Amino acid sequence: MMITCFGKARISGKFRKRDSSSSSPPRNWTSKDDNTEEDGSKIIFFGGKNHSFDLDDLLSSSAQVLGKGAFGTTYKVTMDDMSAVVVKRLKEVVVGRREFEQQMEMIGMMRHENVAELKAYYYSKDDKLAVYSYYTQGSLFQMLHGNRGMYDRVPLDWDARLRIATGAARGLGKIHEGNNGRLIHGNIKSSNIFLDSQGHGCIGDIGLTTIMRSLPQRTCLSSGYHAPEITDTRRSTQSSDVYSFGVVLLELLTGKSPASPAITEAEHSGENMDLASWIRNVVAKDWTGEVFDMEIVSESGGGVEDEMVEMLQIGLACVGVKQQERPHIAQVVKLIQDIRSTE
Ligand SMILES: Nc1ncnc2c1ncn2[C@@H]1O[C@H](COP(=O)(O)OP(=O)(O)OP(=O)(O)O)[C@@H](O)[C@H]1O
């Protein structure tokens, strides 16, 4: 775990410095002076004027590196009052300020219980930041794959997985309604899905793909989440989002990471196969029961197999190789909700 001072490490000099003699009373974030750098760059908050932190707080707070993803470094920043936010320092933004701001404004206005909230953004020549809510329970990836086989593993039963899938599908449905029905996510995967306090899935990292450099094709291929037709991630589509979401459903059902070498090698005697292809193969041989995560069966007792098979069919429809045969996300939401009408 790496603890650092988020801003001072690299960028504090570019902001108005905190007056060390002052007791730093709460600042009014609507005041331009408090938010603005000399070149006119400023941090923009969404969701009204009641922010529990300001730019100085953000930059002087201790920060823990959560990871370095394709789009930059992600920090958990903990304020003096112990509240936490996630700050992404975006690298290789390929659009200018205007387009960046337009995209962030569109994302920031989006409010939905299954979409991770963009709280603020910052753009200057040298730094581009996106500030999100921090999800204390971590990502779906961590929940599915963290501590496997260890005594402190918290298993995920079928009900929990169904709630996550339902929430995440609704979140993606909401995203696809954005920008007059043209918004795409472009990077759907289990490390970008989080849990809210009720255990429903929430989609994070929205709206970044189209403003960032395209991912190298080998990264797309090895991730296991990208649709086969995607050669330039900036040109992702809603249909490729549905494909990636289908891979997440298959991951939920099998407990296997799409990029897992166990799938590509050990289980296929050297044959290189991604998760979707492996499942298609197993199902075609009528061995459907073989794909499910043993943990679901042991944690959920009997009686869930039919629901799991229904979810498997939805996942397989989403990962259809032909784009035109994949369902629309609205259909996916309905199908998942219908698995258990009380969900
Ligand atoms: N809002 C958040 N709350 C809690 N954890 C988060 C949040 N956003 C990201 N994380 C976690 O921080 C880590 C780093 O995230 P980051 O997005 O940089 O990388 P990634 O998800 O692995 O890849 P990518 O850049 O392609 O999204 C991941 O484990 C991710 O799940």
The ligand as an SDF file (V2000), in Angstrom:
LIG
                    3D

 31 33  0  0  0  0  0  0  0  0999 V2000
  -14.7380    4.7630   -7.1410 N   0  0  0  0  0  0  0  0  0  0  0  0
  -13.9830    3.7360   -6.7070 C   0  0  0  0  0  0  0  0  0  0  0  0
  -14.1760    3.2130   -5.4690 N   0  0  0  0  0  0  0  0  0  0  0  0
  -13.4090    2.1680   -5.0330 C   0  0  0  0  0  0  0  0  0  0  0  0
  -12.4060    1.5880   -5.7650 N   0  0  0  0  0  0  0  0  0  0  0  0
  -12.1730    2.0860   -7.0010 C   0  0  0  0  0  0  0  0  0  0  0  0
  -12.9310    3.1820   -7.5390 C   0  0  0  0  0  0  0  0  0  0  0  0
  -12.4830    3.4490   -8.7970 N   0  0  0  0  0  0  0  0  0  0  0  0
  -11.4850    2.5650   -9.0400 C   0  0  0  0  0  0  0  0  0  0  0  0
  -11.2940    1.7500   -7.9740 N   0  0  0  0  0  0  0  0  0  0  0  0
  -10.3260    0.6430   -7.8930 C   0  0  0  0  0  0  0  0  0  0  0  0
   -9.0320    1.1860   -8.0370 O   0  0  0  0  0  0  0  0  0  0  0  0
   -8.1820    0.2770   -8.7540 C   0  0  0  0  0  0  0  0  0  0  0  0
   -7.5380    1.0290   -9.9140 C   0  0  0  0  0  0  0  0  0  0  0  0
   -8.5750    1.4560  -10.7850 O   0  0  0  0  0  0  0  0  0  0  0  0
   -8.2950    1.9000  -12.2770 P   0  0  0  0  0  0  0  0  0  0  0  0
   -9.6060    2.3260  -12.8490 O   0  0  0  0  0  0  0  0  0  0  0  0
   -7.1630    2.8440  -12.2990 O   0  0  0  0  0  0  0  0  0  0  0  0
   -7.7810    0.5730  -12.9640 O   0  0  0  0  0  0  0  0  0  0  0  0
   -8.5570   -0.6220  -13.5780 P   0  0  0  0  0  0  0  0  0  0  0  0
  -10.0220   -0.5790  -13.2160 O   0  0  0  0  0  0  0  0  0  0  0  0
   -7.8110   -1.8370  -13.1690 O   0  0  0  0  0  0  0  0  0  0  0  0
   -8.3440   -0.3890  -15.1240 O   0  0  0  0  0  0  0  0  0  0  0  0
   -8.9610    0.7490  -16.0830 P   0  0  0  0  0  0  0  0  0  0  0  0
   -8.0630    1.9180  -16.0550 O   0  0  0  0  0  0  0  0  0  0  0  0
   -8.9760    0.0790  -17.4040 O   0  0  0  0  0  0  0  0  0  0  0  0
  -10.3540    1.0950  -15.5650 O   0  0  0  0  0  0  0  0  0  0  0  0
   -9.0790   -0.8650   -9.2050 C   0  0  0  0  0  0  0  0  0  0  0  0
   -8.9210   -1.9470   -8.3010 O   0  0  0  0  0  0  0  0  0  0  0  0
  -10.4750   -0.3080   -9.0730 C   0  0  0  0  0  0  0  0  0  0  0  0
  -11.4140   -1.3290   -8.8220 O   0  0  0  0  0  0  0  0  0  0  0  0
  1  2  1  0
  2  3  1  0
  2  7  2  0
  3  4  2  0
  4  5  1  0
  5  6  2  0
  6  7  1  0
  6 10  1  0
  7  8  1  0
  8  9  2  0
  9 10  1  0
 10 11  1  0
 11 12  1  0
 11 30  1  0
 12 13  1  0
 13 14  1  0
 13 28  1  0
 14 15  1  0
 15 16  1  0
 16 17  2  0
 16 18  1  0
 16 19  1  0
 19 20  1  0
 20 21  2  0
 20 22  1  0
 20 23  1  0
 23 24  1  0
 24 25  2  0
 24 26  1  0
 24 27  1  0
 28 29  1  0
 28 30  1  0
 30 31  1  0
M  END
$$$$
